[in-house]
Amino acid sequence: MSMPTQQPSQRPTRTVSIRVLDINGQPAIGAVVRIAVNGVRAGSSSIGSSGAPHSIELGDARAKVEVIVLFNGTMQTRTLTSSTVGEQFNFHSVSPIFAGPVPSKVGCADGTTGYPCVTCLNGTVRICGS
């Protein structure tokens, strides 16, 4: 189900910025960022060509956040502490070249989508692409 940009049902108490770069320090276009909060799959986003970081807004500042990034057959996983406000993933491969801009895609584990943001897990998590 596709929906317009959604506002979180509660004010975020913690926002985490996620950057995914290729070997040249450019956006890892097409990389998939999967997010789980307190052990529950929240959703995912794909990296577009804008280069802007993606963000995860959380209603619970102490929530345990696991981020899995897949790019060109390689996977990196990180569990973020409650004090983490930004995380960068660096890959040792090059992003594919596209003829034009590539938008990011954002969605919840239940299939709900939005752009540039989508609210997941009953309003407790908001995932934003670029």
N, C-alpha and C positions, 0 to 999 in steps of 0.2 A: 504494500500500500504506500503510495507516494503522498507526502504531505508537505505543505509549505514550511518555512523556517518556524521552529517552535521555540517558545520561551520556556525556561525551566519552571517547574511548579514551585520551586523554592529557590531562594537566593543562594548562589554557590558560596561555599565557605572555603573552597580550595580550587584553584585553577592550575593545571599542569600544561605546559607548552611542550609539544613534541616536534622535533625536526628530524628528517630522514634525508641523508645526503649520500651521493655516489662518491666514487674515488676522486673525482675532480672537485668536490665540494659543492656540486650542483644538486638541485632537488632530485631525489631518486624516483623519477616519474614511474608510476605504476606500482610502487611498493604498497603493500597492504599492511595497515596498522590495526591489529586486533586488540581489543581492550576488555579486561575482566575486572570487576570490582567485587571485593570480598568473595572471590571464588566463583562469581556468576558472570557468564558472558554478557557484556553490555552491548557491544557493537563493534563496528570497524569503519575505517576510512581508507581511501586510496590517495596516494600523493599525486597531486596535479603539477602543472608546470609553473605555477605562480611563485613558488619558493617560500611562500608564507608558512609559518609553523601552524600545525594543527593544535587544537586545544581540547582538554578534557575538563569539564566543570563538574565538581562534586558537591553534593549537599552535605556530606559528612567529611570533615577535614581529616579524620583519622582512618578513613577507608583504605583498605589494602588494594593497590592498583597493580595489575600485571599487564605489561605491554609486550606483545609479540609482533615483530615486524618481519615480513617476508619480502625479499627482493631478489630477483634473478636466481632463484633456487637456493638462496641462503636465508637462514632464520636467525634472528637475534631475539632474546627474551630478557626482560628486566622486570624485577619487582621493585616498585617505587616506594620509598619511605614516605611517611606523612609530612616530612619537611621538603620533599622534592617539589620544585616549582617548574623545572625544565629538564628535559632529557634529550640528548642528541644521539642518533644512531648513525654510524658511519659504515658504509659498505665498500668492499674492494672490487666493485665492478662499475661499469659505465651505464648511465641511463640511455634508453633508446632515444633516437631522434624522431621527432614528429613534425609534420608540416605546419601545424598550427598549435594554438594553446590547448592544453589538456586539462579539463576541470577535474577536481577531486570528486569522489563519490562518498557519501556518508550514509550509514544505516545502522539500525539497531538489530540485535540478534533475532528479534521477532519479525523482521522483514520491513518494519517501518523505515522510510527514508525521508530525507530532507536536504535542503541546501540553503545556506552553507552549513546549517546546524540541524541536529535532530536530538530530541529528548528521549531517553531510554530508561528502563528499569523503574517504571512508575514515577517518573519525574525526578529521580535522584541523581541522574547522570546526563550531561549534555555533551555531545561530541560535535566538534566543529572542524570543517575542512577549510580549504583556502581556494 
